[in-house]
Amino acid sequence: MDIIESILNIPVQDPPEEEFSSADLSWSKFGTADRHDNVALIPYARVDAFIIGECSNVECPTRFHIERGRKRSKGSLKEYKSDEYLEYRLYWCSFGPENYGEGGGILPSRRYRLNTRNRAARPQSMRGCTCHFVVKRLYARPSLALLIYNDRRHVNKSGFVCHGPLDGDAIGPGAKKVPYICNEIQQQTMSMIYLGIPEENVLEKHIEGLQRYGDSNATVNSLASQYVHKLGMIIKRSTHELDLDDQASIRMWVERNKKSIFFYQDTSEMNPFVLGIQTEWQLQQMIRFGHRSLVAADSTFGIKRLKYPLCTLLVFDSRQHALPVAWVITRSIAKPDVSKWMKALLNRVRAVDPGWRINGFLIDDAAAETDPIRHCGLTTFILSWLRNIVKRCSNIEVQREIFKRLGKIVYSIWDGVDYSVALEELNQDFVDQTSFVQYFNASWVPKIEMWLTSMRNLPLASQEASGAIEAYHVKLKVKLYDDSHLGALQRVDWLVHKLTTELHSSYWLDRYADESDSFQNVKEEYIASTSWHRALQIPDCDVTLDDKDHLFAKVVSQKDSSLTHLVWNPGSEFAFCDCSWSIQGNLCKHVVKVNIFCENRQEFQPSMSSQSFKEILTNLWRKPTEDSISLDLSMAWTQQILEQIQKLVELNSSNDIGCVVNNMPLKWIAKRGRTSVGKPPSALALPSSSKSNAIAPKRNRKRKRLSRFR
């Protein structure tokens, strides 16, 4: 935009609406190259209409008060410039400029602040808003007013929205009149809008949420309708481009969303770009489901069009579904950079729960730096092989045989077979499959030894974990590619916007629907989102095995009983199904079901994760020297692990949690009583032998309590 040096060159604007705002005006840059302002010229008689329009901002409804004002009388200036004022007024948002909430508690948000002249009456409404503009009635042209907008955003000095519906620390506009809108209701409403649910359904659920905190009436319903409509407009108008320059845009986003950032490192000559994102809800889910459990890493392999690779940290929720709890955007996989953001994330979690720890970390790249990670597990790379076999080989029989041979290479680490021999046989027998052989030799042969070594040394993830991670990855790609402007994939701010709005809202609503038993359609889709859970819905009677050589298994389709799917190489991770989902290179429910069906049959080999578990236990048993302290220590560790596994198996297999609690051993938890876990103290207290014991002096209370157990 060109800079205008003379006010005479600025056009006068008079919008036809009764009330108008800054969005209805075209703004010009007035001044010099060194110093200029955003200005607009309107009739002086329309100033009040402009101020009313600015107060009606749907994102941040407010009122403006006169912070400063000056006047001149006509004829007082003998010489003057074209922009000299006859009247000067500085209008400031009534939630600023002072911030009486600094260092204090959370301030309630209101539609507007009353009694602006006497600020001491309601200091809690001063939230440090920086929005302000100047109205100059021109000395040379008194019928015109020059508008100078210094800051159009309703944010504080830190860049956070500080009042209105978008204020994350607020309880809603019109707090004295509108019922309490908690974070849960606000997040539910925003999630439904982001997911494209019709406004009528959103309003219905919003009012249901309000009814939990008070009675519903016509006034509440009307205000709730306005709230939902305005919030929908705000979300629809929101954009990821805070600046035309991507790096500048992401810096602004980081400055505005510091609560959702656990690590940020801007690009420099010495350091690569790293952005770690974790919302407060994700932090709570990580603490809840990650403590003494598994955390997995999913990298955006296959999404090559992203400007920066994306790494997602996942935990497994109450249904063992993969739940994203942090996103890391960076190209660097070097140990120092990984250590930085991992330590920052761990410090953030332990600041809330100092005793938080994980039992295992699942990675999907054998070349990843594992030193920053205390415990590791390796997710399988089978699906990547299957996807490329299907892509490069057209004959389904050849696909099945190649996949089976690849399984032979992997199982060689436990069978005592030299993998190089199996690799040579693969190249000789499938020399005519030029496309796949070239891909395999170029991409996998140079690092096959590294992968096999990692699989031998690290525990392997189960098929259920792989299916849960795959379900998240599929959902991620759907969200990223569901955009008409795919050129935006090269912008970091677009990726951040997608993650923190649509994807975050989707998983929040999934968890909320499951725990509150609402949104039945959402809940059903969430439950059936992984191949493992879909496989559990297939009855055993729909699975039949080839009794002779066990070359294949048949699975009856659940949608069409007249259709049967063939699963080749059953009982192995390298099984291959002829259904459309498997042909696309995904883990299908038929393969999972057949493997579950075959796991207790002796004629089928154990799974890779089971083989890995057996190898670890065997090595633990072989390590100690006979009659040594090392042997005693190993037995103690093994016994502890065995007890934990037995409790976990009992808990997962039990239909009544009360039976599990009753079987738990006694636990001394306090001086006031000795009890078992889950039982009230009165259950163990024996009846007193005399009435005098019940009213014994306080100094003898401990002695009397001990005597009860003699």
TAPESUL-V398182 format. One record per residue. D_LAST is the distance of its C-alpha to the last C-alpha in Angstrom with 2 decimals. Layout:
<<D_LAST> <D_LAST>>
This chain:
<<90.98> <94.02> <93.89> <96.33> <97.96> <99.93> <98.49> <101.69> <100.68> <97.47> <98.05> <97.25> <94.70> <94.46> <92.02> <93.02> <89.52> <88.93> <85.91> <85.42> <83.15> <83.36> <82.84> <86.17> <88.14> <89.54> <88.65> <90.94> <90.47> <92.59> <93.30> <93.84> <92.33> <90.28> <89.06> <89.18> <87.38> <86.79> <89.16> <90.72> <93.62> <93.56> <95.58> <94.29> <94.23> <91.54> <89.03> <87.01> <86.88> <85.53> <82.83> <81.70> <81.56> <79.43> <77.01> <76.61> <75.21> <72.90> <70.65> <70.23> <71.66> <72.44> <75.08> <77.18> <77.97> <80.80> <79.35> <82.74> <86.28> <89.78> <93.26> <96.84> <99.94> <102.77> <105.39> <103.11> <103.41> <106.81> <105.57> <102.55> <101.04> <100.64> <96.85> <97.00> <95.22> <96.46> <92.89> <89.74> <86.26> <83.01> <80.68> <77.00> <74.17> <72.37> <69.05> <70.49> <71.61> <68.86> <65.24> <63.02> <60.04> <59.94> <56.60> <55.24> <53.39> <54.80> <57.92> <58.73> <61.87> <64.66> <68.00> <69.87> <69.51> <71.28> <72.73> <73.67> <75.69> <72.69> <70.13> <67.75> <67.11> <65.28> <64.41> <61.69> <64.50> <66.05> <64.78> <67.26> <69.53> <72.49> <74.85> <78.11> <81.84> <85.08> <87.91> <91.29> <94.25> <97.11> <99.66> <102.50> <101.52> <99.72> <99.46> <97.07> <93.51> <92.11> <88.44> <86.57> <83.10> <81.05> <77.71> <77.41> <73.66> <71.04> <68.60> <67.24> <68.11> <65.41> <67.03> <64.32> <65.28> <64.30> <64.98> <65.84> <64.49> <64.03> <61.85> <58.47> <56.70> <58.42> <57.48> <60.93> <64.36> <64.83> <61.21> <61.81> <63.45> <61.98> <58.39> <55.81> <56.60> <53.50> <53.66> <52.48> <55.40> <57.86> <56.80> <56.96> <60.46> <61.67> <60.31> <62.12> <65.33> <65.14> <64.69> <67.82> <66.33> <68.93> <68.75> <68.41> <65.18> <63.89> <64.63> <62.93> <59.65> <60.00> <60.34> <57.36> <55.30> <56.66> <55.76> <52.07> <52.55> <55.00> <57.55> <60.57> <64.05> <67.57> <67.38> <64.20> <65.68> <68.92> <67.28> <64.99> <68.12> <69.75> <66.69> <66.49> <70.26> <70.41> <67.46> <69.22> <72.41> <70.67> <69.05> <72.33> <74.23> <71.74> <72.95> <71.58> <74.64> <73.98> <76.79> <79.47> <78.21> <75.04> <73.53> <74.28> <72.84> <69.53> <69.33> <69.76> <67.08> <64.63> <65.43> <64.83> <61.62> <59.65> <56.41> <56.89> <57.84> <55.34> <58.07> <61.84> <64.36> <68.04> <70.66> <72.20> <73.95> <70.73> <68.14> <68.23> <67.43> <63.74> <62.34> <58.66> <57.95> <54.61> <54.32> <51.30> <50.44> <50.68> <48.39> <45.70> <46.15> <45.93> <42.63> <41.31> <42.52> <43.05> <39.61> <38.23> <41.05> <44.73> <47.72> <51.20> <54.63> <57.70> <61.12> <64.33> <65.98> <68.89> <69.46> <72.07> <73.88> <71.27> <72.39> <69.02> <66.47> <63.33> <59.82> <57.09> <53.37> <51.49> <47.91> <46.82> <45.70> <43.52> <46.24> <46.80> <50.16> <51.54> <51.42> <53.55> <51.62> <54.24> <57.90> <59.59> <63.41> <64.95> <67.14> <65.28> <62.75> <62.89> <59.65> <60.11> <60.78> <57.94> <55.57> <56.76> <56.07> <52.85> <51.41> <52.67> <51.01> <47.70> <47.82> <48.50> <45.55> <43.12> <44.45> <42.84> <39.78> <39.12> <36.67> <39.20> <40.21> <41.83> <41.14> <44.76> <48.31> <51.01> <54.58> <57.85> <59.97> <59.53> <61.63> <59.33> <57.78> <54.16> <53.25> <52.27> <49.92> <46.71> <46.24> <49.18> <50.09> <53.66> <55.00> <57.67> <61.38> <62.33> <63.54> <65.96> <67.52> <67.74> <69.39> <72.04> <72.70> <73.41> <75.55> <77.63> <77.92> <79.54> <79.09> <75.74> <75.75> <76.24> <73.43> <71.00> <72.05> <71.89> <68.40> <67.32> <68.84> <67.05> <63.78> <64.82> <65.28> <61.80> <60.05> <61.86> <59.12> <56.77> <59.42> <60.80> <64.25> <66.49> <66.71> <70.23> <71.52> <70.20> <71.62> <75.02> <75.04> <74.32> <77.32> <79.62> <78.76> <78.95> <81.79> <83.63> <80.88> <82.31> <80.59> <77.02> <77.57> <79.07> <76.17> <73.56> <75.31> <75.80> <72.43> <69.88> <71.27> <71.24> <67.52> <66.32> <64.95> <62.99> <61.47> <60.59> <59.03> <56.91> <55.84> <54.89> <52.84> <51.29> <49.19> <51.37> <50.83> <50.50> <53.16> <51.14> <50.96> <54.67> <55.53> <53.64> <55.38> <58.69> <58.25> <57.87> <60.88> <63.00> <62.12> <62.91> <66.33> <67.12> <66.45> <68.45> <71.41> <71.53> <73.91> <77.66> <78.06> <76.76> <78.48> <75.59> <73.44> <74.90> <73.50> <70.02> <69.89> <70.55> <67.70> <65.30> <66.51> <65.93> <62.42> <61.19> <62.84> <63.37> <60.87> <58.11> <58.78> <58.74> <55.27> <53.93> <55.25> <53.86> <50.31> <50.76> <52.24> <49.38> <46.54> <48.26> <49.72> <53.17> <56.46> <56.11> <59.09> <57.68> <54.26> <55.84> <57.95> <55.01> <52.89> <55.84> <56.89> <55.67> <56.98> <53.46> <52.66> <56.14> <55.65> <52.47> <54.69> <56.88> <55.84> <55.71> <58.52> <60.88> <60.50> <62.50> <62.91> <65.97> <64.87> <67.37> <67.06> <64.56> <67.11> <66.35> <64.28> <65.46> <63.66> <64.96> <65.63> <63.45> <66.36> <69.02> <67.96> <71.39> <70.81> <68.96> <67.94> <68.08> <65.39> <66.64> <64.49> <61.40> <57.88> <58.77> <58.78> <62.51> <63.06> <66.02> <66.71> <70.08> <68.89> <70.37> <67.13> <66.66> <70.35> <69.99> <67.52> <64.25> <61.11> <61.66> <59.24> <60.97> <60.22> <56.56> <56.26> <57.93> <55.69> <52.54> <54.10> <54.78> <51.57> <49.93> <53.16> <53.61> <57.34> <56.79> <55.74> <52.64> <53.17> <53.84> <50.49> <48.74> <50.88> <50.01> <46.25> <46.61> <48.67> <46.07> <43.29> <45.69> <46.61> <42.98> <42.41> <45.58> <45.15> <42.64> <43.81> <42.30> <39.31> <39.30> <36.91> <38.95> <37.91> <34.20> <34.74> <36.80> <34.16> <31.54> <34.01> <34.95> <31.39> <30.84> <34.15> <33.39> <30.13> <32.03> <34.87> <32.71> <31.09> <34.58> <36.08> <33.39> <33.90> <37.69> <37.84> <35.47> <37.06> <33.90> <31.86> <29.03> <28.45> <28.24> <25.73> <23.41> <23.47> <22.52> <19.32> <16.53> <17.87> <16.35> <19.33> <18.78> <16.86> <17.14> <15.04> <13.91> <16.13> <18.36> <22.01> <24.04> <21.35> <20.80> <17.53> <17.30> <16.92> <13.29> <12.31> <10.75> <12.96> <12.47> <12.53> <15.55> <18.35> <18.20> <15.03> <17.15> <19.84> <18.07> <20.23> <20.21> <19.55> <16.05> <15.18> <13.37> <11.18> <10.41> <9.81> <7.20> <5.37> <5.72> <3.82> <0.00>>
